[in-house]
């Protein structure tokens, strides 16, 4: 496919680019940041770019810096993963809001910048309900249903599980793999409260992969040192800033169960159909969701009270397959299509704008 250089992907943090990466893999384009340090971080994490659709590693994607508070000189289409105003010249370009998650936490800050976009890529009914819940006024003809591009590699079975197991260094492959993926302080993230406890308990019988939120990645070295000092084995760390090597879909592909809290990753994990345990963290600033779009009405919860055993809850969930159908029903309630073609759907629309 001919690469299109009139597509720009904007985000405030490098991990947010993971949501537009599947589109970039199909179309090419240029990544856009608003600060020099973000360009450095971007270049560091994407210096060895591996495109799953290409046989060999490619050059790092081009990245440019622009002051997004001033009118941009870019022509074509600008796809944004961040809740911020893109001051595009509407005579020569179109702006599309894509976002970077489908969870229940409300948009950071005011959501009114979202009303300035020319179009919105909509992942599903849950996305639409979030827009409605915060009172945004967006015309129907600006809402473009594409599904969830991050699912495409998983649905199309493009993930090399053995290669990723090797990358993480997982030795005992007779064990089940558990993924602990909490959010950060915005959402009452549970990493600092439970990372050590879960490591001690769960590593006795399982492999545990700890995937902090991007803004908690700074704790990864300390967790690693603590694990080594206490001779705890069978615990592995996944750095969300490494959006190529540690893409969340890679973690999904090798895991048998996920533990999380208010992170939007719990809804993404529905694509696996595998068990989910939610750590109850008493965070209240969430969207009001109807039951058919609310994972909290299905999953088992862990309250962390003294004497409670996370291992017992994990054992029970892994041996009980009765919720799998409900998880997959919720997936289809929350997201459109789930057919592995969402990135192509997005690209088709972008190319129609570029004509």
C-alpha positions in Angstrom: 0.0 0.0 0.0 1.2 3.5 -0.8 2.3 5.4 2.3 0.4 8.6 2.9 2.6 11.5 4.2 -0.4 13.8 4.7 -1.4 12.1 7.9 -0.3 13.4 11.3 -0.7 11.7 14.7 -0.7 13.9 17.8 -0.5 12.9 21.5 0.6 14.5 24.7 2.5 11.4 25.9 4.3 8.6 24.0 2.1 5.8 25.3 -0.9 7.4 23.8 0.6 6.9 20.3 0.0 3.2 20.9 -3.6 3.8 20.0 -2.9 5.3 16.6 0.1 3.0 15.8 -2.1 0.4 14.0 -3.2 3.1 11.6 0.3 4.2 11.1 1.4 0.6 10.4 -1.0 0.6 7.4 -0.6 4.2 6.1 2.6 5.7 7.3 2.6 9.4 8.2 4.2 11.7 10.7 4.0 11.9 14.4 3.4 15.3 16.0 4.4 16.6 19.4 4.4 20.0 21.0 7.6 19.9 23.1 11.2 19.1 22.4 11.5 16.7 25.4 8.6 14.7 24.0 10.3 14.4 20.7 13.4 13.1 22.4 11.3 10.6 24.4 9.4 9.6 21.2 12.7 9.0 19.3 14.1 7.0 22.2 11.2 4.5 22.4 10.6 4.2 18.7 14.2 4.2 17.5 14.0 0.5 16.4 10.5 0.4 14.9 9.1 -3.1 14.1 6.0 -3.0 11.9 4.1 -6.4 12.2 3.1 -6.0 8.5 6.7 -5.7 7.3 9.3 -8.5 7.2 12.1 -6.4 8.6 12.4 -3.5 11.2 11.8 -0.1 9.6 13.2 3.3 10.3 11.9 5.2 13.2 8.7 7.2 12.3 9.3 10.8 11.5 8.3 13.2 14.3 7.9 17.0 14.2 7.4 19.7 16.8 4.6 22.3 16.5 3.1 24.8 18.8 -0.5 23.5 18.8 -1.8 26.7 20.5 -1.1 28.6 17.2 -2.6 27.8 13.9 -0.9 24.8 12.4 0.7 25.0 8.9 0.0 21.3 8.2 -2.2 20.1 5.3 -4.0 16.8 5.3 -5.4 15.0 8.3 -4.4 15.3 12.0 -5.5 12.4 14.3 -5.3 13.3 18.0 -5.1 10.9 20.9 -5.3 13.7 23.5 -8.0 15.8 24.9 -6.7 19.1 23.6 -7.5 21.7 21.0 -5.8 21.2 17.6 -5.6 24.6 16.0 -5.6 23.3 12.4 -6.3 25.5 9.4 -9.6 24.1 8.3 -9.1 25.3 4.8 -6.2 22.8 4.3 -6.7 20.2 7.0 -9.1 18.1 9.0 -8.8 17.2 12.7 -10.0 13.9 14.1 -10.2 13.0 17.8 -9.4 9.4 18.5 -8.6 9.3 22.2 -6.5 6.8 24.1 -8.8 4.5 26.0 -12.4 3.3 26.6 -12.7 3.2 30.3 -15.0 4.7 32.9 -12.8 7.5 34.1 -13.9 10.9 32.9 -11.8 13.0 30.5 -9.0 14.8 32.2 -9.8 18.5 32.6 -12.7 20.0 30.6 -14.0 17.9 27.8 -15.1 21.0 25.7 -11.9 20.9 23.5 -13.4 17.8 22.0 -16.2 19.9 20.4 -13.6 21.7 18.3 -12.7 18.7 16.2 -13.9 18.2 12.6 -14.6 14.5 13.2 -14.4 11.8 16.0 -13.4 8.2 15.5 -15.9 6.3 17.6 -14.9 2.9 19.0 -18.4 1.8 20.1 -21.5 2.5 22.1 -19.5 3.0 25.3 -17.5 5.8 23.6 -20.8 7.4 22.5 -22.2 7.2 26.1 -19.1 8.8 27.5 -19.7 11.8 25.1 -23.3 12.0 26.2 -22.5 11.6 29.9 -20.2 14.7 30.0 -22.8 16.8 28.0 -20.7 17.3 24.8 -22.6 18.5 21.7 -21.2 16.8 18.6 -23.2 16.5 15.4 -23.9 13.0 14.2 -22.2 13.6 10.9 -18.9 14.2 12.8 -19.1 10.7 14.4 -17.2 8.1 12.4 -17.7 4.5 13.6 -14.5 2.5 13.1 -14.2 0.2 16.1 -11.1 -0.2 18.2 -7.9 -0.4 16.1 -5.8 -1.7 18.9 -7.7 -5.0 18.7 -6.7 -5.6 15.1 -3.3 -7.4 15.7 -4.9 -9.5 18.5 -8.0 -10.5 16.4 -5.9 -11.2 13.3 -3.5 -13.3 15.4 -0.4 -11.3 14.4 1.2 -11.5 17.8 4.1 -13.9 18.2 3.5 -15.3 21.7 6.7 -17.3 21.9 8.8 -14.3 20.9 7.2 -12.2 23.5 7.5 -14.8 26.2 11.2 -14.9 25.3 11.4 -11.1 25.4 10.0 -11.0 28.9 12.2 -13.8 30.0 9.4 -16.1 31.2 11.1 -19.4 32.1 8.4 -21.7 33.5 5.8 -22.0 30.7 3.8 -24.7 32.4 2.4 -22.0 34.7 -0.6 -19.7 34.0 0.4 -16.1 33.3 -1.4 -13.4 35.2 -1.4 -9.7 34.2 -1.6 -7.0 36.9 -2.2 -3.7 35.1 -3.4 -0.9 37.5 -4.0 2.7 36.7 -2.0 5.6 38.4 -3.0 8.2 41.0 -5.7 9.7 38.7 -8.1 6.8 39.4 -6.6 5.7 42.7 -4.2 3.3 41.2 -3.3 0.3 43.4 0.3 -0.4 42.3 2.1 0.9 45.4 -0.4 -0.8 47.6 -0.5 -4.3 46.1 2.5 -4.8 43.8 4.6 -6.4 46.5 1.7 -8.4 48.1 0.7 -9.8 44.7 4.3 -10.6 43.8 4.8 -12.6 47.0 1.5 -14.5 46.9 0.9 -15.1 43.3 4.5 -16.0 42.3 4.2 -19.2 44.3 1.9 -20.8 41.7 1.8 -18.4 38.8 3.8 -16.2 36.5 2.9 -12.6 37.3 3.4 -9.8 34.8 3.2 -6.3 36.4 2.3 -3.6 33.9 2.1 -0.2 35.6 0.4 2.8 34.1 2.7 4.9 31.9 2.8 7.6 34.6 3.9 5.0 37.2 6.7 3.6 35.0 9.2 5.4 37.3 8.5 2.7 39.9 9.7 -0.2 37.6 13.4 0.0 38.7 12.5 0.0 42.4 10.1 -3.0 41.9 12.8 -4.9 40.0 15.4 -4.2 42.7 13.0 -5.3 45.4 12.2 -8.5 43.6 15.9 -9.3 43.2 16.7 -8.4 46.9 13.9 -10.7 48.1 14.7 -13.5 45.7 11.2 -13.5 44.3 11.0 -15.4 41.0 8.3 -15.7 38.4 7.5 -12.0 38.4 8.1 -9.9 35.2 7.8 -6.3 34.3 6.2 -4.7 31.3 7.0 -1.1 30.6 4.1 0.7 28.9 6.4 3.4 27.5 7.9 0.7 25.2 4.9 0.8 22.9 6.6 -1.5 20.4 8.0 -4.2 22.6 5.5 -4.0 25.5 2.4 -3.2 23.6 -0.6 -4.1 25.9 -1.9 -6.5 23.2 1.3 -8.5 23.6 0.6 -8.8 27.3 -3.0 -9.8 26.6 -1.9 -12.5 24.1 0.2 -14.4 26.7 -2.0 -13.9 29.8 -4.7 -16.1 31.2 -6.3 -13.6 33.6 -6.0 -9.9 34.4 -6.1 -8.0 37.7 -6.7 -4.2 37.5 -8.7 -1.4 39.0 -10.2 1.7 37.3 -7.8 1.5 34.3 -9.5 1.5 30.9 -7.4 -1.6 30.1 -10.1 -3.7 31.7 -12.5 -3.0 28.8 -9.7 -3.7 26.3 -9.0 -7.0 28.0 -12.5 -8.1 27.1 -11.2 -9.0 23.6 -9.5 -12.0 25.2 -12.6 -13.4 26.9 -10.4 -14.3 29.8 -11.2 -13.7 33.5 -10.8 -10.2 35.0 -10.5 -9.3 38.7 -11.1 -5.7 39.8 -9.3 -4.4 42.9 -11.9 -2.2 44.6 -10.1 1.2 45.2 -13.2 3.4 46.0 -12.6 5.8 43.1 -15.9 7.6 42.5 -15.3 10.1 39.6 -16.5 7.7 36.9 -19.0 7.9 34.1 -22.5 6.7 34.9 -22.8 3.7 32.7 -25.9 1.5 32.0 -25.4 -2.1 33.0 -24.9 -3.4 29.5 -21.8 -1.2 29.3 -20.5 -1.6 32.8 -17.9 -4.2 33.6 -18.4 -3.7 37.3 -21.7 -5.6 37.1 -19.9 -8.7 35.9 -16.4 -9.1 37.3 -15.3 -10.5 40.6 -13.8 -7.9 43.0 -10.9 -8.0 45.4 -11.2 -5.6 48.4 -7.8 -6.2 49.9 -9.1 -6.6 53.4 -6.9 -8.2 56.0 -6.9 -12.0 55.6 -8.3 -11.9 52.1 -6.4 -14.0 49.6 -5.9 -12.8 46.0 -4.6 -16.3 45.1 -7.9 -17.9 46.2 -9.8 -15.5 44.0 -7.5 -16.1 41.0 -7.8 -19.9 41.5 -11.6 -19.6 41.5 -11.7 -17.4 38.4 -9.3 -19.6 36.4 -11.4 -22.7 37.1 -14.7 -21.1 36.3 -15.4 -20.5 32.6 -19.0 -19.4 33.1 -18.3 -15.7 32.7 -16.6 -16.0 29.3 -19.8 -15.6 27.4 -20.7 -12.5 29.4 -17.3 -10.9 28.8 -17.6 -11.4 25.1 -21.1 -10.1 25.1 -19.9 -7.0 27.0 -17.1 -6.6 24.4 -19.6 -6.4 21.6 -21.9 -4.1 23.6 -19.0 -1.7 24.2 -17.1 -1.8 20.8 -18.1 -1.9 17.2 -17.2 -4.6 14.7 -14.3 -6.5 16.5 -13.4 -7.9 13.1 -9.8 -7.0 12.8 -10.5 -4.3 10.3 -10.9 -1.2 12.4 -7.5 0.3 11.3 -8.4 -0.1 7.7 -11.8 1.5 8.4 -10.0 4.5 9.9 -7.6 4.7 7.0 -10.4 4.6 4.4 -12.0 7.6 6.1 -8.7 9.5 6.3 -8.0 8.9 2.7 -11.5 10.2 1.8 -10.6 13.4 3.6 -7.3 13.7 1.7 -8.9 13.6 -1.7 
